Amino acid sequence: MRHNQEDHTLLHYIIKKVKKHNTDNISRTDAYLQYYLQHPEIKWALIASMVSRNAGWNMTDLYLSPFQQLFSEKELFKLFMTYERANWLIFSDAYPQLLIYSQSKLINRPLFHLLKNFRVSLFMIKEWHHFWEYKDKDRLVSSLIINEQNVIHSPVVKHPYFQLHVFHQMPYFLQNIMSMSAILLPTNKGLYGAYVQGFTRLTNRIVLGKRIASIMFHPHIYDYVLDYMLTHEHTGSRKDYERFLNFSFPYAPVLRLIYPAVSHDDYIRHDWFIQRGLKSKWKSPVTKVDKMEIGSAFYRKRNILFAYSHLKKALKGKNS
């Protein structure tokens, strides 16, 4: 594809911006939020920022005593790399799309043809053109959720390394069976969100993303979620919100104190849309979400996990 000098300059600018903000979970989370504040019509950016916060919390959880006692150092590192790789891949695919859109707004002319340079799926290129013409915000949210879950499906979820070392290992089975993993939306009114179940199934992840979107932009919740995100800097530790709640759990450490920035290999990406197409059920709207406040139930499960680890530690000390 041939480009004029303006296109070359823009592509170079986007490559530099993506590299700068795709350093680690902290930089990605903040980049999504800042983008949403500048372009609030792109609702997905706010959802991505909150989901990225949750990824950071999951990463630092691995340094808490229950995880340290129950799993080996190698198992914990592989879990961390699963979160990190997915977080990195989604950003590397989505952020160029966001920057192309903001530049299109600036010059009042669609530039979505340039997305091919970033190996963005044909599906999303069509969806951006549709959004440019019809301004259907909710359709764009749904499309971006469908796209990003497909983006990570082959390189992470179905990758032989992660299949062998993560998704067929005890840490994942334990989290899945006990519903220990959830996407949480902290507010001063409580912890809202939804549980992550059957993560390896693509449709499940798409439905979960739509549920989170429905909850975040619920008229009774949105302002409280946004207020939390604007007033609480993301450190990667659940301490960000736990210190305001009546929970007596040990705080996880700050992410940048325990994890160095990871250098990722960017393998050749194949267009998922060409490979497996679009299932009609992925377009279905989410069913009405009744149970949105899950904080109490989530922390009851964590309490069981901490209690088990303390018991295991006590028995080990008694037998030693």
N, C-alpha and C positions, 0 to 999 in steps of 0.2 A: 504494500500500500504506500503510495507516494503522498508526502505531506509538504505543505508550504512552510515557510519559516515560522509563522505564527503558531502553527500546529506543533512544530518541533519544540518551540519555546515552552508551550503549555505542557506538553508531555514530559519534558525535562523537569518542569516545576512540580508536576504531580508526583513523579517518581521520587523526588527529594522530600516532598511533604509526607508521602506514605512511609518512606524509610525512617524519617524523623519520629513519627508518631507510632510506628509499629515496633518500638523498642521492647516494651514489656506490657504487662496487664495494666499498670497504672497509666501509662501514656495513652494506651488505646481507649481506656475508659473515659479519660478526660477529653480526648479528641472527639469522641462521639457526642459527649454532652455539649461541648463548645459549638459543635456544628449545629446541633438541634437549636441552641439558643439563637443562632444566626439565621436558621432556616426552619422555623417551627412547623412548616407544612410537611416536612419530612419526619413524620412521627417515628419511623423505624429507628432513627438515630438515637432517640431517647430510650427506646426499648433496648437497643444494643448496648448503650452505656450501662443500664441497670443489669442486664444479663452478664456483662463483662465484670461488673462489681461482684456478682455472685461467683464467677469463675475465680476471681482473686481470693474470695473468702474460702472457697474450696481448696485452693492451693495452700494457703497458710494453715488451714485445719490440719493438714498432714503433719504439722509440727506439734500438734497437741498430744498429750500423753496417751489417750486411747489408741490413736493411730500408730504412734511410735511403739507401743507395746504389742499391738495386735499384728502388725505387719512389718516385714523386713525393710531395710533401707532401700533395697533395689525395687521392691514392690511400690514403695511410696514415691520413688523417683519416676517410675513409669506412669503412675497415676498423675503426677505433676505434669509430665510431658504430654499426656493426653489432653489435659486442660489447656496447656500452653500452645500446643500445636493447633488445636481447633480455634483457639482465640486468635492466634497469628494468621491462620489461613483465612478466616472470615474477614478480618480487617484488611488483609492484602487484596481481597476481592472486592469488598464493599466500599472502602474509602476512596479508591479512584472513581467509583461511580458517583459518590457524593460530591467530589471535587469537580467532576465534569458537569454535574448539574449546576453547581454554584457558579461555575464559569459561564454556562449557558444563560443563566439568569442575568449575569453581569452584562453580556453583550446582546441579550434578548434574541438569541438564536441557538437552536439545539445543536449540540456538538457530540451527540451520542454515538456517532459513527466512529469516534476515536476510542470508544470502549474496547474495540477489537484489539487494540494495542496492549490491553491489560488482560487479555484472554477472558473477558467477561462473557457469560453465556449469551447466545442468541436470544434466548428467552427474555433476559433482562434488558437487552438493547431494545427489543420490541416494547417491553413494559415501560421503559423510560420515555419512549416516543409517545406512547399512549397517555402517560401522565402529563407530558408536556402539552398535549392537545386538550385533554379532558379534565385535568386536575383532580383525579379521583384518588384522594389521599389513602383511603382504606384499602383500595385495590393495590396500591403501591406497597403498603405495609405487608399485605398478604404475599405479594410477589417476592419481596425481598426475603421474607421468612422462608418461603419455598426454595428460593435460590440458594441462600446461605447454608441451609441444611443439606441440600444436594451437593454443595461445594465441598463440605467436609466428609461426605458419606464414603467415598472411595479412598481418599488420602488418609483418613483417620479411622473412621468406624470400621470399614471393611479392609483396612490395610493389614496384611499378614502379621506385622510386628505387634500392632495394638490388639489384634484379635487374639494372638497367642499369649501376650504378656499382660493384658489388661482385661479384656472382655470375657476371657475364659478363666479368670483367676478369682480367688476368694474375695478380695476387697470389693470388686464390682458386684459379685453375686450377693454379698452381704448388704451393700447399699441398695441394690435393686429389690431384694426380697423384703427388707424392712422399711422400704420407702424412706431411707435416711437422707436422700438428696432432694433438694427443692430449690426453686427460684423464689427468693424472698424479696418483698418490696417493703422496706422499712418506712414507717411514718410515725408521727407522734400519737396516732390513734390506734396503732397496733401493727402487727406484721402480716401483710397480705402476701398472696402468691399461690403457687401450685407445685405439686410434687413432680419430680422427674421419674418416670417409670418406663421401663422398656426402651432405654436410651438408644440401643442399637437399631431399633426399628425406625426407619426414616419417617413414616407417616406419624408415628407417635411424637417425634420431635417437632414436626410441623404443627400438629395440633397443640402441643404445649406452647409453642411460640405464639400462636393465635390466642390461646387462653391468657397468656401474660399480657399481650397487647390489649385484650378486652378489659382486663382488670386495671392495668395502668391508666387507661384513658376513660375509665368509668367516671362519670361526673362527680361522684361522691368521694373519689380517691385521688384523682389526678393531681389536684393542687397540693395535697399532702405529700405525695410521692416526689413531686418536683421540688417542693420546699426542702425535703430531706436532702435531695441530691445537690441542691444549691448551697446548703448550709453545712454539709458534712463532706470534707475532703476525703477522697478514697485513698486508703493506705493499704488495702488488701486484707486487713484484719477485721474480724467481726466486732472488734472493740469499737469500731466506728459507730455501730448502733447499739451494741449490747450494754454499753456504759449508761444508756438512758433507760434500760429496761430492768425489770426486777428478776434478773437471772444471776445466779452465783457460779458461773462457769469461769475457768481460767481463760484469760485472753490469749488469742493467737498472736504471734509476733507480726510486725510490719513486714510486708512482702519484700521490699527492697533490702531488708537486712538479712534475709535468708536465701533469696534466689538471685543469682546474677542474671543479666540479660542473656538470652539464648540466641545463638546464631542459627537460623533455619536454612536448610537447602530448599530451594524452590524448584520442585520437579516439574516436568512438562505437564501442563494441565490439559485435560480433555473436557470438552463441552458436555456436561451431564445431560443437557437438553437434547443434544444430538444422539447421545448414547442410549438414554432410557426414556426420553420423552416426558410428557407431563400427565400425571394421573388426574382424572376429573375430580376425585375426592379431595385432592389437595386444595382445590379452589373452594370447597364447601365452607360456609361461615361457621364459626365456632358456636357450639350450643351454649345456651345461657349459663353463666357461671354463678352458682348459688353460694358455695362455700369459698369465700375469698380470704377470710382471716384464718391463717393456719399457724400462727406463731406458737400458741400453747401446745398444739399437737406436735409440731416440729421439735420443740424443746423437751417435750416428754420423751421423744425418741432419743434425743441427744443425752438426756439424763440416764437412760438405760445403758447407752454406750459407755458413758463415764463410770457408771456404777459397776459395769462388768469389768472394765479395765482396772478399777481400784480393787475389786475382788481378786482378779487374776494376779495383781501385784502382791496383795496380802498373802495369798496362798503360796506364791513363789517364795516370798520372804520366810514364811513359816517352814517350808520344806527345805530351805537352804541351810 
